[in-house]
């Protein structure tokens, strides 16, 4: 029974991820603010929450994959706070933003502790199935930095009483784009290799495809923060 539940969870996790990749791609390239963008964004939001929820479950039931619990919660946090950002009236803040700040701080604490331990050569506070070296070590440092930025952004929103205008759009965009990057990386490094025959592994270069979303995010951040895309379109 346990093996069956794990298999079902994995299938739902992968299905949610695939729907998230498709809908996220549409949302990123569709004209912003139009019906297609809104519908694709909502589908992305729901599918990513489903993917993240089952990633957390699989992280608990599979040995050596506890790190997926943190990643799953992180993805859920990113898409939830990105979605919440565009839901309230422009500039408003409330209990959901405070919950988001609390979640960011809770997520940041173990990654910050782990990063400090690894940087100082101390034994990590938990054991992983993979060695904390090379790409994994770099990924942990990047996770910690992104979480610190996210927590700082949430703190600013709560302290200032909300966010509006271009900063509000930028906050929504970068959180969605980072979540999409993580989903793409998970699909290319973990999901698809398990579905493909061992005789046909994915080429190493496919792992770099996830950074396409980083490039697209840079493009949109330049348009929103430097060029003033919302004002330019309104004019």
FINUSE-123309 format. One record per atom (N, C-alpha, C): x, y, z. Coordinates in steps of 0.1 Angstrom, whole numbers, padded with zeros to 4 digits, always signed. Example, Ala and Ser with C-alpha at 12.3 -4.5 7.8 and 13.67 -1.06 7.14 Angstrom:
% residues 2
+0132-0057+0078;+0123-0045+0078;+0132-0033+0078;+0128-0022+0071;+0137-0011+0071;+0129+0000+0079;
% end
This chain:
% residues 235
+0008-0012+0000;+0000+0000+0000;+0009+0013+0000;+0019+0012+0008;+0028+0024+0009;+0035+0027-0004;+0039+0016-0011;+0045+0018-0024;+0036+0023-0035;+0023+0019-0034;+0013+0023-0043;+0010+0038-0041;+0009+0042-0028;+0007+0056-0025;+0018+0065-0030;+0031+0060-0028;+0042+0067-0033;+0042+0069-0048;+0039+0058-0055;+0038+0059-0069;+0028+0068-0074;+0016+0068-0068;+0005+0077-0072;+0010+0092-0069;+0016+0094-0057;+0021+0107-0054;+0031+0112-0064;+0040+0103-0069;+0050+0107-0078;+0043+0111-0092;+0033+0103-0096;+0026+0106-0108;+0019+0119-0108;+0012+0122-0097;+0005+0135-0095;+0015+0146-0094;+0026+0144-0088;+0037+0154-0087;+0042+0157-0101;+0045+0147-0109;+0050+0150-0122;+0040+0156-0131;+0027+0152-0130;+0016+0158-0138;+0014+0172-0134;+0015+0175-0121;+0013+0189-0117;+0025+0198-0122;+0037+0192-0122;+0048+0199-0127;+0047+0202-0142;+0043+0192-0150;+0041+0194-0164;+0031+0204-0168;+0020+0204-0161;+0010+0214-0163;+0015+0228-0159;+0023+0228-0148;+0029+0241-0144;+0039+0246-0154;+0047+0237-0160;+0056+0242-0170;+0049+0248-0182;+0039+0241-0187;+0032+0246-0199;+0025+0259-0196;+0017+0259-0185;+0010+0271-0182;+0019+0283-0178;+0030+0280-0171;+0040+0290-0168;+0046+0296-0180;+0049+0287-0190;+0055+0292-0202;+0045+0302-0209;+0033+0298-0210;+0023+0306-0216;+0022+0320-0209;+0021+0319-0195;+0020+0331-0188;+0032+0341-0189;+0044+0335-0191;+0056+0343-0193;+0056+0350-0206;+0051+0344-0217;+0053+0349-0230;+0040+0356-0235;+0029+0354-0228;+0016+0361-0232;+0016+0375-0228;+0009+0384-0235;+0008+0398-0232;+0003+0400-0217;+0010+0407-0210;+0007+0408-0195;-0006+0416-0193;-0014+0411-0184;-0026+0417-0180;-0038+0413-0189;-0035+0405-0200;-0046+0401-0208;-0052+0388-0203;-0064+0384-0208;-0071+0372-0203;-0063+0359-0204;-0055+0357-0215;-0047+0346-0216;-0036+0345-0205;-0030+0356-0202;-0020+0357-0192;-0026+0354-0178;-0038+0359-0175;-0045+0357-0162;-0049+0342-0161;-0055+0336-0171;-0059+0322-0170;-0047+0313-0168;-0036+0315-0177;-0024+0307-0176;-0018+0309-0162;-0018+0321-0157;-0012+0324-0144;-0019+0316-0133;-0033+0316-0133;-0040+0309-0123;-0038+0294-0124;-0038+0289-0136;-0035+0274-0138;-0021+0271-0132;-0011+0280-0135;+0002+0278-0130;+0002+0278-0115;-0005+0287-0109;-0006+0288-0095;-0011+0275-0088;-0022+0270-0093;-0028+0258-0088;-0019+0246-0090;-0014+0244-0102;-0006+0232-0106;+0007+0232-0098;+0013+0244-0096;+0025+0244-0088;+0023+0241-0073;+0012+0245-0068;+0008+0241-0054;+0007+0226-0053;+0000+0220-0063;-0002+0205-0063;+0012+0199-0064;+0020+0203-0073;+0034+0197-0074;+0042+0199-0062;+0041+0210-0055;+0049+0213-0043;+0044+0204-0032;+0031+0203-0030;+0025+0195-0019;+0030+0181-0020;+0030+0175-0032;+0034+0161-0033;+0049+0160-0033;+0056+0170-0036;+0071+0170-0035;+0074+0169-0020;+0067+0176-0012;+0069+0176+0003;+0066+0162+0008;+0055+0156+0004;+0052+0142+0008;+0063+0132+0004;+0067+0133-0009;+0078+0124-0013;+0091+0126-0006;+0094+0139-0002;+0106+0142+0005;+0106+0135+0019;+0094+0133+0025;+0093+0127+0038;+0094+0111+0037;+0087+0106+0026;+0086+0091+0026;+0098+0084+0019;+0106+0092+0011;+0117+0086+0004;+0130+0090+0012;+0138+0079+0015;+0150+0082+0023;+0160+0091+0015;+0167+0100+0022;+0177+0108+0017;+0172+0120+0008;+0159+0122+0008;+0153+0133+0000;+0146+0144+0009;+0151+0146+0021;+0145+0155+0030;+0146+0170+0024;+0157+0172+0017;+0158+0186+0011;+0147+0189+0002;+0140+0179-0004;+0129+0182-0013;+0117+0188-0005;+0116+0185+0008;+0106+0191+0017;+0108+0206+0017;+0120+0211+0019;+0123+0225+0019;+0120+0232+0005;+0124+0225-0005;+0123+0230-0019;+0108+0231-0022;+0100+0220-0019;+0086+0220-0021;+0079+0232-0014;+0082+0234-0002;+0076+0245+0006;+0080+0258+0000;+0093+0259-0004;+0098+0272-0010;+0090+0275-0023;+0088+0265-0032;+0081+0267-0044;+0066+0272-0041;+0060+0265-0031;+0046+0269-0027;+0046+0283-0022;+0056+0287-0014;+0057+0300-0009;+0058+0311-0020;+0067+0308-0030;+0069+0317-0041;+0057+0320-0049;+0050+0309-0053;+0038+0311-0061;+0027+0317-0053;+0026+0314-0041;+0015+0319-0032;+0017+0334-0030;+0029+0338-0027;+0032+0352-0024;+0031+0360-0037;+0035+0354-0049;+0034+0361-0061;+0019+0363-0065;+0011+0353-0063;-0003+0354-0066;-0010+0364-0057;-0007+0364-0044;-0013+0373-0034;-0009+0387-0038;+0003+0389-0043;+0007+0403-0046;-0002+0410-0055;-0008+0403-0065;-0016+0410-0075;-0031+0409-0071;-0035+0403-0060;-0049+0401-0056;-0054+0413-0049;-0048+0418-0038;-0054+0429-0031;-0053+0442-0038;-0060+0452-0034;-0059+0465-0041;-0045+0470-0041;-0041+0478-0051;-0028+0483-0052;-0023+0490-0040;-0012+0485-0034;-0006+0491-0022;-0011+0486-0009;-0021+0476-0009;-0027+0471+0003;-0018+0460+0009;-0019+0458+0022;-0013+0447+0029;-0022+0442+0040;-0019+0430+0044;-0028+0424+0054;-0022+0411+0061;-0030+0403+0066;-0026+0391+0073;-0018+0381+0064;-0022+0380+0051;-0016+0371+0042;-0001+0375+0040;+0002+0388+0039;+0015+0393+0037;+0024+0390+0050;+0018+0391+0061;+0025+0388+0074;+0028+0373+0075;+0018+0365+0070;+0020+0350+0070;+0032+0347+0060;+0032+0354+0049;+0043+0351+0039;+0056+0355+0045;+0057+0366+0053;+0070+0369+0059;+0074+0359+0069;+0064+0354+0077;+0068+0343+0087;+0073+0331+0080;+0066+0327+0069;+0070+0315+0061;+0084+0317+0055;+0087+0329+0050;+0101+0332+0045;+0111+0331+0056;+0109+0336+0067;+0119+0335+0078;+0121+0321+0083;+0110+0313+0084;+0111+0299+0088;+0119+0291+0077;+0116+0294+0065;+0124+0287+0054;+0138+0291+0054;+0141+0304+0056;+0155+0309+0056;+0163+0303+0067;+0158+0302+0079;+0165+0297+0091;+0174+0285+0088;+0168+0274+0083;+0176+0262+0081;+0186+0263+0070;+0183+0270+0059;+0192+0272+0048;+0204+0281+0053;+0201+0291+0061;+0211+0300+0065;+0221+0293+0075;+0215+0284+0084;+0223+0276+0093;+0232+0267+0085;+0226+0260+0075;+0233+0250+0067;+0244+0257+0059;+0241+0269+0053;+0251+0276+0045;+0263+0280+0054;+0260+0285+0066;+0271+0289+0075;+0279+0277+0079;+0273+0265+0082;+0280+0253+0085;+0289+0249+0074;+0284+0249+0062;+0292+0244+0050;+0303+0254+0047;+0300+0267+0049;+0311+0277+0046;+0322+0276+0056;+0319+0272+0068;+0329+0271+0079;+0335+0257+0080;+0330+0248+0072;+0335+0234+0072;+0330+0226+0084;+0319+0230+0090;+0313+0223+0101;+0304+0212+0097;+0301+0202+0105;+0292+0191+0101;+0278+0197+0099;+0271+0194+0088;+0258+0199+0086;+0248+0193+0096;+0237+0201+0099;+0228+0196+0109;+0219+0185+0105;+0219+0181+0091;+0212+0170+0087;+0219+0163+0076;+0217+0150+0074;+0224+0142+0064;+0216+0141+0052;+0223+0142+0040;+0217+0141+0027;+0222+0129+0020;+0214+0125+0010;+0218+0113+0002;+0229+0117-0008;+0231+0130-0010;+0241+0135-0019;+0251+0143-0011;+0264+0143-0016;+0274+0151-0009;+0273+0166-0012;+0275+0173-0001;+0274+0188-0002;+0286+0194-0009;+0287+0191-0022;+0299+0196-0030;+0294+0200-0044;+0303+0208-0050;+0300+0212-0064;+0287+0219-0066;+0279+0214-0076;+0266+0220-0080;+0256+0221-0068;+0256+0211-0060;+0247+0210-0048;+0250+0221-0038;+0263+0223-0036;+0268+0233-0026;+0264+0247-0032;+0267+0249-0045;+0263+0262-0051;+0248+0264-0050;+0240+0254-0052;+0226+0255-0052;+0221+0259-0038;+0227+0254-0028;+0223+0257-0014;+0226+0272-0011;+0238+0277-0015;+0241+0291-0014;+0232+0300-0021;+0228+0296-0033;+0219+0304-0041;+0205+0304-0035;+0201+0292-0030;+0188+0291-0023;+0188+0301-0011;+0198+0301-0003;+0199+0309+0009;+0198+0324+0005;+0205+0328-0006;+0205+0342-0010;+0191+0346-0015;+0185+0337-0023;+0171+0340-0028;+0162+0341-0017;+0163+0332-0007;+0154+0333+0005;+0156+0345+0013;+0169+0350+0014;+0172+0362+0022;+0165+0374+0015;+0166+0374+0001;+0160+0385-0007;+0145+0385-0005;+0139+0373-0006;+0125+0372-0005;+0120+0376+0009;+0127+0372+0020;+0124+0376+0033;+0125+0391+0035;+0136+0397+0030;+0138+0411+0031;+0127+0419+0023;+0123+0413+0012;+0112+0419+0004;+0099+0419+0012;+0096+0407+0018;+0084+0406+0025;+0083+0415+0037;+0095+0417+0044;+0096+0426+0055;+0093+0440+0051;+0099+0444+0040;+0096+0458+0035;+0082+0460+0032;+0075+0450+0026;+0061+0451+0023;+0053+0453+0036;+0056+0445+0046;+0048+0446+0058;+0051+0459+0065;+0064+0463+0066;+0067+0476+0073;+0062+0488+0066;+0062+0488+0053;+0058+0500+0045;+0043+0500+0043;+0036+0489+0046;+0022+0488+0045;+0017+0485+0031;+0025+0478+0023;+0021+0474+0010;+0031+0478-0001;+0028+0474-0013;+0036+0477-0025;+0028+0480-0036;+0032+0490-0045;+0023+0494-0056;+0032+0498-0068;+0025+0499-0079;+0032+0503-0091;+0041+0493-0097;+0053+0498-0102;+0063+0489-0108;+0068+0479-0098;+0071+0483-0085;+0076+0473-0076;+0067+0462-0073;+0054+0464-0074;+0044+0454-0072;+0045+0444-0083;+0045+0449-0096;+0046+0440-0107;+0059+0432-0107;+0070+0439-0104;+0083+0432-0103;+0083+0421-0093;+0077+0424-0081;+0076+0414-0071;+0069+0401-0076;+0058+0403-0083;+0050+0392-0088;+0058+0385-0099;+0065+0392-0107;+0072+0385-0118;+0084+0377-0113;+0092+0382-0105;+0104+0375-0101;+0101+0363-0093;+0090+0363-0085;+0087+0351-0077;+0081+0340-0086;+0073+0344-0096;+0068+0334-0105;+0079+0328-0114;+0088+0337-0118;+0099+0332-0127;+0109+0323-0119;+0112+0326-0107;+0120+0317-0099;+0114+0304-0096;+0100+0304-0093;+0093+0291-0092;+0093+0283-0104;+0092+0290-0116;+0092+0282-0129;+0106+0277-0131;+0116+0284-0128;+0130+0280-0129;+0132+0267-0121;+0128+0267-0109;+0129+0255-0100;+0122+0243-0105;+0110+0246-0110;+0102+0235-0116;+0108+0229-0128;+0114+0237-0137;+0121+0233-0149;+0133+0225-0145;+0141+0230-0135;+0153+0223-0131;+0150+0209-0124;+0139+0209-0117;+0135+0196-0111;+0130+0186-0121;+0123+0191-0132;+0119+0182-0142;+0130+0176-0150;+0140+0185-0153;+0152+0180-0161;+0162+0172-0153;+0163+0174-0140;+0173+0167-0132;+0167+0155-0125;+0154+0155-0122;+0148+0144-0114;+0136+0137-0120;+0127+0145-0125;+0114+0139-0131;+0116+0132-0143;+0120+0138-0154;+0122+0132-0167;+0132+0120-0167;+0143+0122-0161;+0153+0110-0161;+0147+0097-0155;+0137+0099-0145;+0131+0087-0140;+0121+0081-0149;+0115+0089-0158;+0105+0084-0167;+0111+0078-0180;+0123+0083-0183;+0130+0078-0195;+0137+0065-0193;+0139+0056-0203;+0147+0044-0202;+0161+0048-0198;+0167+0040-0190;+0181+0043-0186;+0191+0043-0197;+0187+0037-0208;+0196+0036-0220;+0196+0050-0227;+0186+0058-0224;+0184+0071-0231;+0184+0083-0221;+0195+0085-0215;+0196+0096-0205;+0195+0110-0212;+0190+0120-0204;+0190+0133-0210;+0204+0139-0211;+0207+0146-0222;+0221+0152-0223;+0223+0162-0212;+0235+0164-0208;+0239+0173-0197;+0235+0187-0200;+0235+0191-0213;+0232+0205-0217;+0217+0209-0214;+0209+0199-0213;+0194+0202-0211;+0192+0209-0197;+0201+0207-0188;+0200+0213-0175;+0201+0228-0175;+0207+0233-0186;+0209+0247-0187;+0196+0254-0192;+0186+0246-0197;+0174+0252-0202;+0166+0259-0191;+0168+0255-0179;+0161+0262-0168;+0164+0276-0167;+0176+0280-0171;+0181+0294-0170;+0175+0303-0181;+0168+0297-0190;+0161+0305-0200;+0151+0315-0193;+0145+0309-0182;+0135+0318-0174;+0142+0329-0167;+0155+0327-0163;+0162+0337-0156;+0165+0348-0166;+0168+0345-0179;+0170+0355-0189;+0158+0363-0192;+0146+0356-0193;+0134+0362-0196;+0130+0371-0184;+0133+0367-0172;+0130+0375-0160;+0138+0388-0160;+0151+0387-0164;+0160+0399-0165;+0154+0409-0175;+0149+0403-0187;+0142+0412-0197;+0130+0419-0191;+0122+0412-0184;+0110+0418-0178;+0113+0428-0167;+0123+0425-0159;+0127+0434-0148;+0132+0447-0154;+0140+0446-0165;+0145+0458-0171;+0133+0467-0176;+0123+0460-0183;+0112+0467-0188;+0104+0474-0177;+0102+0466-0166;+0093+0471-0155;+0100+0482-0147;+0113+0479-0142;+0119+0488-0133;+0127+0499-0139;+0132+0497-0151;+0140+0508-0157;+0133+0515-0168;+0126+0508-0177;+0119+0515-0188;+0105+0520-0183;+0100+0514-0173;+0086+0518-0169;+0075+0513-0178;+0075+0500-0180;+0066+0493-0189;+0051+0496-0186;+0046+0496-0174;+0032+0499-0172;+0029+0513-0176;+0037+0523-0173;+0034+0537-0177;+0035+0539-0192;+0046+0532-0198;+0047+0533-0212;+0035+0528-0220;+0030+0516-0215;+0019+0510-0221;+0006+0519-0220;+0005+0525-0208;-0007+0533-0205;-0006+0546-0214;+0006+0551-0217;+0008+0563-0224;+0006+0560-0239;
% end
